[in-house]
Amino acid sequence: MPEILVFFGLIASGKSTLAEAVARREGMLYLNTDRVRKELAGIDATERRPDALGQGIYSPEYTERTYRTMLDTTTEQVRQGGSVVLDGSYSRRKDREGVLDCDRQTGAAVFFILCACSDQEVRRRLEIRARDPLAVSDGRWDIYHRQKESFEQPDELEDSQLLILNTEAEPDFL
């Protein structure tokens, strides 16, 4: 049975590191919101964008388009018998519900992994990322705080669908 694994949470919570590693290890299609968003915008994945949360390629319309594209690709992959790892904040209930609808339409097993770590660890990771010319994410400390305020808790998910993972440690320990 195809599976959909959704690694989600705030900026710099470790979700991309884990999601990409799981996808590679299990041979699953890996879809990352930062990459898909920039692909839709016609820009290189590592091009830095100073856009604020809710602006430019991070506007509600662009965000909607990004999640819709990922969901369409996921649905197609699952219908062909493949499994998918989704990597993004999924901070809005409606985006998570879209994945649950895909589950109902295709019969895929869906699991959500909420990645979380301390503010101090997020700041440390963002500082490292800011110096990395190959980083795909445009996440910054100011965006982290805005995202933290607007993040909708995953109350709609059943306990059997949700794993809350403390990502404070290095990925090799998780």
WOJO-V94451 format. One line per field, one symbol per residue. phi: phi as a letter, one per 30 degrees, with the letter a starting at -180 (. if undefined). burial: 1 if it has 24 or more other ideal C-beta (glycine too) atoms within 12 Angstrom, else 0. A space follows every 50 residues. Layout:
phi: ???
burial: ???
//
This chain:
phi: .dbbcccbkdeidjddeddddddddcicdcbcddddeddddibdecddbd edejbhdcdedddeddddddddddedddddjccbccbadhdceddddddd ddeddciddcbccdcbadeddeedddddddccdcdcdcebeddedddddc dcedddddedcbcccdcdddeddd
burial: 01111111111111111111011000011111111111011000100110 00100011000110011111101110110001111111111100111111 01100101011111111000110011001000001111110011001100 100100100011101010000000
//
